[in-house]
Amino acid sequence: MTRPGMVAAGLLVAYGIVRLIDGVDGSHGPGLAWTVGHLLFLAGMLLFAVVLVLARGELIRRRGVGAVAVVVGLLGVAAFVRVILVDLMVGFRAEDRAGMSRISDEYDRWPGNLGIYEPLSTIGPALFLVGLLALAVLLVLDRRLPIWSPILLAAGFAVITVNLDLMPLGGLLLAAAFALAVRPTPTIDAVPTPDLGNRRDR
């Protein structure tokens, strides 16, 4: 979980940097920076889905609660992925920012008219955060993460929520949270030693 988590966080840092570059002219997209940034974001979120599953696998206790947290977190990831894919398709089709605003309305019900996308887009980030934080807390209780890890996770997402321009800082906080993961100490089988007391001098 540690390495995938740090890589996922690093992808968010990279996305944040590309996003800052994209916004130098006062607007974001369309163009190469928009596409590259969103591809980095997509890769990061897909990797966070892997992190959720791996985190549950490292639980020693409360695995049922962990499974619920994974489902909640994956729903949040799905919401993120849908928004990112829509942004990518809009960016490919539009020639300027005004065109993006106009074309994006066509994707309000994509894929299919399921009637869930508006509320899912609203609560999706919260679902992802709740799922990931719940797993982090469970791992703290299992002594697999220090108490600072969920705190850094919450701080990282809070920073990103306040201002997307702070995405690089938020990603660094997330990476620090995963870097603190405690690896299990390998056990060494006892090697029998000769009983020197029973040896006879020859």
C-alpha beads as a LAMMPS data file, in Angstrom:
LAMMPS data file: protein, C-alpha beads

202 atoms
201 bonds

1 atom types
1 bond types

-500.0 500.0 xlo xhi
-500.0 500.0 ylo yhi
-500.0 500.0 zlo zhi

Masses

1 110.0

Atoms # bond

1 1 1 0.000 0.000 0.000
2 1 1 2.850 2.397 0.789
3 1 1 4.414 2.534 -2.659
4 1 1 1.137 2.764 -4.659
5 1 1 -0.097 5.439 -2.268
6 1 1 3.021 7.544 -2.673
7 1 1 2.926 7.167 -6.462
8 1 1 -0.763 8.151 -6.542
9 1 1 -0.024 11.194 -4.408
10 1 1 2.923 12.041 -6.650
11 1 1 0.627 11.965 -9.683
12 1 1 -1.614 14.505 -7.947
13 1 1 1.432 16.708 -7.358
14 1 1 2.299 16.448 -11.046
15 1 1 -1.284 17.230 -12.042
16 1 1 -1.274 20.256 -9.774
17 1 1 1.923 21.586 -11.340
18 1 1 0.613 21.073 -14.879
19 1 1 -2.637 22.745 -13.861
20 1 1 -0.736 25.806 -12.641
21 1 1 1.087 25.960 -15.962
22 1 1 -2.213 25.615 -17.824
23 1 1 -3.671 28.533 -15.891
24 1 1 -0.850 30.978 -16.559
25 1 1 -2.956 32.688 -19.226
26 1 1 -5.877 33.097 -16.821
27 1 1 -7.955 30.104 -17.941
28 1 1 -7.700 26.327 -17.929
29 1 1 -7.994 24.329 -21.155
30 1 1 -8.354 23.239 -23.780
31 1 1 -4.952 22.192 -25.008
32 1 1 -1.972 19.968 -24.284
33 1 1 -1.586 20.993 -20.633
34 1 1 -5.300 20.340 -19.979
35 1 1 -5.058 16.862 -21.504
36 1 1 -1.774 15.881 -19.865
37 1 1 -2.914 17.174 -16.490
38 1 1 -6.177 15.254 -16.598
39 1 1 -4.428 12.067 -17.709
40 1 1 -2.153 12.382 -14.674
41 1 1 -5.196 12.990 -12.489
42 1 1 -6.944 9.944 -13.984
43 1 1 -3.927 7.717 -13.377
44 1 1 -3.683 8.971 -9.801
45 1 1 -7.330 8.246 -9.016
46 1 1 -7.194 4.773 -10.568
47 1 1 -4.145 4.053 -8.443
48 1 1 -6.002 5.287 -5.356
49 1 1 -8.619 2.619 -6.117
50 1 1 -5.822 0.058 -5.860
51 1 1 -4.682 1.668 -2.595
52 1 1 -8.167 1.261 -1.120
53 1 1 -8.213 -2.448 -1.897
54 1 1 -4.659 -2.996 -0.650
55 1 1 -5.363 -1.095 2.571
56 1 1 -8.277 -3.378 3.370
57 1 1 -6.039 -6.380 2.699
58 1 1 -3.584 -5.201 5.355
59 1 1 -6.220 -5.077 8.080
60 1 1 -5.862 -7.603 10.870
61 1 1 -9.186 -6.870 12.556
62 1 1 -12.484 -5.234 11.574
63 1 1 -12.183 -6.488 8.003
64 1 1 -15.960 -6.238 7.529
65 1 1 -15.888 -2.534 8.331
66 1 1 -12.900 -2.241 6.038
67 1 1 -14.867 -3.797 3.186
68 1 1 -17.619 -1.202 3.614
69 1 1 -15.005 1.558 3.596
70 1 1 -13.563 0.182 0.352
71 1 1 -16.971 0.226 -1.336
72 1 1 -17.617 3.793 -0.178
73 1 1 -14.181 4.903 -1.333
74 1 1 -14.535 3.213 -4.725
75 1 1 -17.837 4.998 -5.316
76 1 1 -15.953 8.235 -4.749
77 1 1 -13.219 7.153 -7.161
78 1 1 -15.878 6.322 -9.769
79 1 1 -17.329 9.822 -9.400
80 1 1 -13.885 11.363 -9.891
81 1 1 -13.146 9.185 -12.918
82 1 1 -16.422 10.141 -14.616
83 1 1 -15.730 13.858 -14.176
84 1 1 -12.160 13.471 -15.451
85 1 1 -13.296 11.545 -18.533
86 1 1 -15.921 14.188 -19.296
87 1 1 -13.300 16.917 -18.956
88 1 1 -10.999 15.040 -21.329
89 1 1 -13.710 14.552 -23.967
90 1 1 -14.782 18.184 -23.722
91 1 1 -11.164 19.291 -24.020
92 1 1 -10.640 17.174 -27.134
93 1 1 -13.719 18.621 -28.845
94 1 1 -13.515 22.294 -27.875
95 1 1 -11.383 24.949 -29.520
96 1 1 -11.504 27.451 -26.654
97 1 1 -12.795 27.912 -23.120
98 1 1 -16.171 29.189 -24.288
99 1 1 -16.548 26.102 -26.430
100 1 1 -15.762 23.897 -23.435
101 1 1 -18.539 25.484 -21.403
102 1 1 -20.965 24.957 -24.250
103 1 1 -19.998 21.355 -24.992
104 1 1 -19.869 20.257 -21.345
105 1 1 -23.658 20.576 -21.106
106 1 1 -23.939 17.675 -23.539
107 1 1 -22.295 15.347 -21.033
108 1 1 -24.482 16.080 -18.015
109 1 1 -26.143 12.668 -18.434
110 1 1 -23.155 10.677 -19.683
111 1 1 -22.951 7.708 -19.714
112 1 1 -26.674 7.064 -20.015
113 1 1 -29.465 8.935 -18.304
114 1 1 -29.238 7.292 -14.891
115 1 1 -30.243 10.351 -12.889
116 1 1 -27.403 9.908 -10.393
117 1 1 -24.566 11.945 -11.851
118 1 1 -25.384 15.321 -10.337
119 1 1 -25.626 14.077 -6.731
120 1 1 -22.714 11.688 -7.294
121 1 1 -20.517 14.530 -8.541
122 1 1 -21.405 16.491 -5.409
123 1 1 -20.848 13.782 -2.809
124 1 1 -18.247 11.735 -4.705
125 1 1 -15.174 13.505 -3.290
126 1 1 -16.585 13.150 0.220
127 1 1 -17.210 9.426 -0.312
128 1 1 -13.630 8.907 -1.439
129 1 1 -12.252 10.834 1.515
130 1 1 -14.491 9.024 4.027
131 1 1 -13.513 5.613 2.659
132 1 1 -9.787 6.356 2.627
133 1 1 -9.785 7.981 6.069
134 1 1 -11.810 5.128 7.567
135 1 1 -9.266 2.611 6.297
136 1 1 -6.419 4.758 7.602
137 1 1 -7.995 4.905 11.064
138 1 1 -8.537 1.130 11.043
139 1 1 -4.878 0.647 10.129
140 1 1 -3.899 2.949 12.999
141 1 1 -5.903 0.728 15.347
142 1 1 -4.052 -2.283 13.932
143 1 1 -0.743 -0.479 14.497
144 1 1 0.006 -0.502 10.764
145 1 1 -0.102 3.294 10.469
146 1 1 0.925 6.013 12.929
147 1 1 -1.699 8.440 14.162
148 1 1 -0.194 11.134 11.957
149 1 1 -1.164 9.365 8.735
150 1 1 -4.952 9.996 8.821
151 1 1 -4.261 13.530 10.062
152 1 1 -1.991 14.201 7.077
153 1 1 -4.542 12.645 4.718
154 1 1 -7.288 14.907 6.035
155 1 1 -4.993 17.940 5.863
156 1 1 -3.991 17.148 2.292
157 1 1 -7.562 16.896 1.057
158 1 1 -8.559 19.985 3.043
159 1 1 -5.824 21.989 1.319
160 1 1 -6.959 20.769 -2.113
161 1 1 -10.597 21.533 -1.311
162 1 1 -9.799 25.097 -0.258
163 1 1 -7.999 25.875 -3.521
164 1 1 -7.164 23.591 -6.435
165 1 1 -4.057 25.699 -7.040
166 1 1 -2.723 24.136 -3.832
167 1 1 -2.916 20.648 -5.361
168 1 1 0.899 20.205 -5.301
169 1 1 1.015 20.944 -1.564
170 1 1 -1.963 18.693 -0.897
171 1 1 -0.337 15.884 -2.866
172 1 1 2.861 16.211 -0.834
173 1 1 0.858 15.895 2.384
174 1 1 -0.818 12.760 1.044
175 1 1 2.553 11.311 0.059
176 1 1 3.864 11.983 3.571
177 1 1 0.869 10.149 5.037
178 1 1 1.684 7.018 3.034
179 1 1 5.416 7.317 3.655
180 1 1 4.720 6.869 7.372
181 1 1 3.216 3.413 6.861
182 1 1 4.604 0.866 9.288
183 1 1 5.863 -2.281 7.652
184 1 1 5.418 -5.520 9.559
185 1 1 8.580 -6.722 11.206
186 1 1 9.649 -10.021 9.698
187 1 1 9.908 -12.881 12.131
188 1 1 13.038 -14.985 12.292
189 1 1 12.604 -18.620 13.164
190 1 1 14.585 -19.577 16.178
191 1 1 17.684 -21.566 15.296
192 1 1 18.448 -24.237 17.876
193 1 1 21.804 -23.761 19.516
194 1 1 23.840 -26.602 20.875
195 1 1 23.629 -27.184 24.583
196 1 1 27.201 -26.521 25.521
197 1 1 26.512 -27.575 29.114
198 1 1 25.989 -31.156 28.101
199 1 1 29.104 -31.396 25.994
200 1 1 31.902 -33.550 27.392
201 1 1 35.460 -32.565 27.067
202 1 1 37.390 -34.962 25.025

Bonds

1 1 1 2
2 1 2 3
3 1 3 4
4 1 4 5
5 1 5 6
6 1 6 7
7 1 7 8
8 1 8 9
9 1 9 10
10 1 10 11
11 1 11 12
12 1 12 13
13 1 13 14
14 1 14 15
15 1 15 16
16 1 16 17
17 1 17 18
18 1 18 19
19 1 19 20
20 1 20 21
21 1 21 22
22 1 22 23
23 1 23 24
24 1 24 25
25 1 25 26
26 1 26 27
27 1 27 28
28 1 28 29
29 1 29 30
30 1 30 31
31 1 31 32
32 1 32 33
33 1 33 34
34 1 34 35
35 1 35 36
36 1 36 37
37 1 37 38
38 1 38 39
39 1 39 40
40 1 40 41
41 1 41 42
42 1 42 43
43 1 43 44
44 1 44 45
45 1 45 46
46 1 46 47
47 1 47 48
48 1 48 49
49 1 49 50
50 1 50 51
51 1 51 52
52 1 52 53
53 1 53 54
54 1 54 55
55 1 55 56
56 1 56 57
57 1 57 58
58 1 58 59
59 1 59 60
60 1 60 61
61 1 61 62
62 1 62 63
63 1 63 64
64 1 64 65
65 1 65 66
66 1 66 67
67 1 67 68
68 1 68 69
69 1 69 70
70 1 70 71
71 1 71 72
72 1 72 73
73 1 73 74
74 1 74 75
75 1 75 76
76 1 76 77
77 1 77 78
78 1 78 79
79 1 79 80
80 1 80 81
81 1 81 82
82 1 82 83
83 1 83 84
84 1 84 85
85 1 85 86
86 1 86 87
87 1 87 88
88 1 88 89
89 1 89 90
90 1 90 91
91 1 91 92
92 1 92 93
93 1 93 94
94 1 94 95
95 1 95 96
96 1 96 97
97 1 97 98
98 1 98 99
99 1 99 100
100 1 100 101
101 1 101 102
102 1 102 103
103 1 103 104
104 1 104 105
105 1 105 106
106 1 106 107
107 1 107 108
108 1 108 109
109 1 109 110
110 1 110 111
111 1 111 112
112 1 112 113
113 1 113 114
114 1 114 115
115 1 115 116
116 1 116 117
117 1 117 118
118 1 118 119
119 1 119 120
120 1 120 121
121 1 121 122
122 1 122 123
123 1 123 124
124 1 124 125
125 1 125 126
126 1 126 127
127 1 127 128
128 1 128 129
129 1 129 130
130 1 130 131
131 1 131 132
132 1 132 133
133 1 133 134
134 1 134 135
135 1 135 136
136 1 136 137
137 1 137 138
138 1 138 139
139 1 139 140
140 1 140 141
141 1 141 142
142 1 142 143
143 1 143 144
144 1 144 145
145 1 145 146
146 1 146 147
147 1 147 148
148 1 148 149
149 1 149 150
150 1 150 151
151 1 151 152
152 1 152 153
153 1 153 154
154 1 154 155
155 1 155 156
156 1 156 157
157 1 157 158
158 1 158 159
159 1 159 160
160 1 160 161
161 1 161 162
162 1 162 163
163 1 163 164
164 1 164 165
165 1 165 166
166 1 166 167
167 1 167 168
168 1 168 169
169 1 169 170
170 1 170 171
171 1 171 172
172 1 172 173
173 1 173 174
174 1 174 175
175 1 175 176
176 1 176 177
177 1 177 178
178 1 178 179
179 1 179 180
180 1 180 181
181 1 181 182
182 1 182 183
183 1 183 184
184 1 184 185
185 1 185 186
186 1 186 187
187 1 187 188
188 1 188 189
189 1 189 190
190 1 190 191
191 1 191 192
192 1 192 193
193 1 193 194
194 1 194 195
195 1 195 196
196 1 196 197
197 1 197 198
198 1 198 199
199 1 199 200
200 1 200 201
201 1 201 202
